[in-house]
């Protein structure tokens, strides 16, 4: 499969899981976390379905398209290892949905980052909160779930906070 085909499949999977999640959490009270703002496509999609006021976006730097900038008070910049634990301390268990698209190109750095994210995300998610990730995670409080929409295997991963 070409890189272009793989990219298209990834974006289709993101859209499909986020559409499903917005339908499930739309009327629930709680925060929505976009971990890995990138160019802002998935943030913009979440914002169009849920509004900007409950979404917090995290990244190392703001490289989003200007049309996809979160409000300044909803954009948390810096290393995830510092920003996410600090946010969790201020908002423990406050998120009903987290979308993590924070994979790195370096497999070793990626593995370290996924361990850190798997440790901190349960602190951020409310019981029953939904996590979608482009990477597999492992933590006793993150219960793997079958995908609620048809997407290619191993393309995205879903967890519920125990």
C-alpha positions as CSV (number, residue, x, y, z in Angstrom):
1,X,0.0,0.0,0.0
2,X,1.3,3.4,-0.9
3,X,1.9,6.1,1.8
4,X,-0.9,8.1,0.3
5,X,-3.4,5.2,0.5
6,X,-2.3,4.6,4.1
7,X,-2.8,8.3,4.9
8,X,-6.3,8.3,3.4
9,X,-7.2,5.2,5.4
10,X,-5.9,6.8,8.6
11,X,-8.0,10.0,8.0
12,X,-11.1,8.0,7.2
13,X,-10.6,6.0,10.4
14,X,-10.2,9.1,12.4
15,X,-13.3,10.7,11.0
16,X,-15.4,7.6,11.5
17,X,-14.4,7.0,15.1
18,X,-14.7,10.7,16.0
19,X,-18.2,10.9,14.4
20,X,-19.2,7.8,16.5
21,X,-17.7,9.3,19.7
22,X,-19.4,12.7,19.2
23,X,-22.7,10.9,18.9
24,X,-22.1,9.1,22.2
25,X,-20.7,12.0,24.3
26,X,-22.6,14.9,22.7
27,X,-25.0,15.4,25.6
28,X,-22.6,14.3,28.4
29,X,-20.9,16.9,30.6
30,X,-17.1,16.7,30.5
31,X,-14.0,17.8,28.7
32,X,-12.7,16.6,25.3
33,X,-9.0,16.3,24.8
34,X,-7.2,16.4,21.5
35,X,-3.7,15.1,22.2
36,X,-1.4,15.9,19.3
37,X,-3.0,19.0,17.6
38,X,-0.8,18.7,14.6
39,X,-2.3,20.7,11.7
40,X,-5.6,20.9,13.5
41,X,-7.8,18.7,11.2
42,X,-9.2,16.5,13.9
43,X,-9.5,19.4,16.3
44,X,-11.5,21.3,13.7
45,X,-13.7,18.2,13.2
46,X,-14.4,17.9,16.9
47,X,-15.0,21.6,17.2
48,X,-17.6,21.5,14.4
49,X,-19.5,18.8,16.2
50,X,-19.1,19.8,19.8
51,X,-18.1,23.4,19.9
52,X,-14.7,24.8,21.0
53,X,-15.6,25.6,24.7
54,X,-15.1,22.0,26.0
55,X,-12.1,21.0,23.9
56,X,-8.5,21.3,25.0
57,X,-5.8,20.7,22.5
58,X,-2.2,19.6,23.4
59,X,0.9,19.7,21.4
60,X,4.6,20.6,21.6
61,X,4.1,23.7,19.4
62,X,1.2,25.2,17.5
63,X,1.7,24.1,13.9
64,X,-2.0,24.1,13.1
65,X,-3.6,25.8,10.1
66,X,-4.7,29.2,11.3
67,X,-8.4,28.2,10.6
68,X,-7.9,25.4,13.1
69,X,-6.3,27.2,16.0
70,X,-8.0,26.5,19.3
71,X,-8.8,29.5,21.6
72,X,-5.6,30.5,23.5
73,X,-7.1,29.3,26.8
74,X,-7.8,25.9,25.3
75,X,-4.4,25.3,23.8
76,X,-1.7,23.7,26.0
77,X,1.8,23.8,24.5
78,X,4.8,21.9,25.7
79,X,6.1,18.4,26.3
80,X,3.3,16.0,27.0
81,X,5.2,14.6,30.0
82,X,4.9,18.0,31.7
83,X,1.6,19.4,30.3
84,X,-0.7,16.4,30.7
85,X,0.2,15.6,34.3
86,X,-0.3,19.2,35.3
87,X,-3.6,19.3,33.5
88,X,-4.7,16.1,35.1
89,X,-3.9,17.6,38.5
90,X,-6.1,20.6,37.7
91,X,-8.9,18.5,36.0
92,X,-8.8,15.0,37.5
93,X,-11.2,12.6,35.7
94,X,-12.8,15.5,33.8
95,X,-12.7,14.2,30.3
96,X,-15.4,12.1,28.6
97,X,-13.4,11.7,25.4
98,X,-9.7,11.8,24.6
99,X,-8.3,11.5,21.1
100,X,-4.6,10.7,20.9
101,X,-2.8,11.1,17.6
102,X,0.6,11.5,19.1
103,X,2.7,8.8,17.4
104,X,6.3,9.7,16.6
105,X,8.5,8.6,13.7
106,X,11.2,7.0,15.9
107,X,9.9,3.6,17.2
108,X,11.9,3.8,20.5
109,X,10.8,7.4,21.3
110,X,7.2,6.4,20.3
111,X,7.2,3.4,22.7
112,X,8.4,5.6,25.5
113,X,5.8,8.2,24.7
114,X,3.0,5.6,24.6
115,X,4.0,4.3,28.1
116,X,3.8,7.8,29.5
117,X,0.5,8.6,27.8
118,X,-1.0,5.3,29.0
119,X,0.0,6.2,32.6
120,X,-1.4,9.7,32.5
121,X,-4.6,9.3,30.4
122,X,-6.5,7.3,33.0
123,X,-6.0,10.3,35.4
124,X,-7.6,12.6,32.9
125,X,-10.6,10.4,31.8
126,X,-13.8,10.1,33.8
127,X,-14.9,6.6,34.6
128,X,-16.5,5.3,31.4
129,X,-14.6,7.9,29.4
130,X,-13.6,7.0,25.9
131,X,-10.1,7.0,24.5
132,X,-9.2,6.6,20.8
133,X,-5.6,6.3,19.9
134,X,-3.6,5.8,16.8
135,X,-1.2,3.7,18.9
136,X,-1.8,0.7,21.1
137,X,-1.7,1.4,24.9
138,X,-1.6,-0.7,28.0
139,X,-2.8,0.2,31.5
140,X,-5.1,-1.7,33.9
141,X,-7.5,1.2,33.9
142,X,-7.8,1.3,30.1
143,X,-10.1,-1.4,29.0
144,X,-9.6,-2.3,25.3
145,X,-12.8,-2.2,23.3
146,X,-13.9,-3.5,19.9
147,X,-14.1,-0.8,17.3
148,X,-17.6,0.6,17.1
149,X,-17.3,1.3,13.4
150,X,-15.8,-0.8,10.6
151,X,-12.1,0.3,10.1
152,X,-9.1,-1.7,9.1
153,X,-7.6,-3.8,12.0
154,X,-4.8,-2.1,14.0
155,X,-5.6,1.3,12.4
156,X,-7.1,2.7,15.6
157,X,-7.5,1.5,19.1
158,X,-10.4,2.2,21.5
159,X,-10.4,2.1,25.3
160,X,-12.9,2.8,28.1
161,X,-11.7,4.1,31.4
162,X,-12.5,1.5,34.1
